[in-house]
Amino acid sequence: MTGGIVAIIFALFVVAAPYVATIPARALAPHWSAWFLPFAPVLFALSGRVAIPSLVRYVRELSHDVSGLRTIIGWGTVIPAFVYGVFVVGVVALSPVVSDDAVTGLIGAVSPLMLAALGLLGLLSLLSSYVVVGLDVSNILEYDFRVPRIVRVAGVVGIPLAAYLLGLQQFIALISFTGGIFLSLEGILIAWMWLRLPAYTKNKSIVGRWGKGSAFALAVVFAGAFIATLVL
């Protein structure tokens, strides 16, 4: 899935490359007052905490040595951000008006084949995220709440579909609320949990001696996102 997503995004950028120079400066460097508007969607896009438990299990199964997790998580954060940036530049260069779903605004600007590829991109992105998040929610329900398997499966599969069919279809509003409220609260709680860990456990964590400062800094960022979402 990830290979397909990256290939389609870079194909879009190749098509858009001749038009990148025509992007107005205000699109790449907007007024300072607009910088907080995409804060919650960007937080949603870059959130990868749900993948870490599976990543830890995978690394332990391979070598039982988790010392390389810091590097893996670092590159796993930087590379997606770069790829997202490439996608954004490509869409802005090609779209007369950028739509909420990024694809509708490209109708007439790219070939039907590229539109079909972008539709596939949306499907792959949805499936890749849904699988990881669904497994994480299922694990929470299983290990924290002892929910039976049939109920877990029904909830993970059925609730998102039911929410969509009931009219929860405003994409930007949905990810803004999710990123700005739920993910911000999750980030604050994770930072708090780290601060509450015993000293010997902190010393063995992947953030090492930078942990305390990182926890406070991230808590401030997440609190800012939470407040900005409520205010804006």
Summary of the structure (lengths in Angstrom):
residues: 232
radius of gyration: 19.8
end to end distance: 34.4
largest distance: 59.7
contacts: 608
relative contact order: 0.12
helix: 80%
strand: 1%
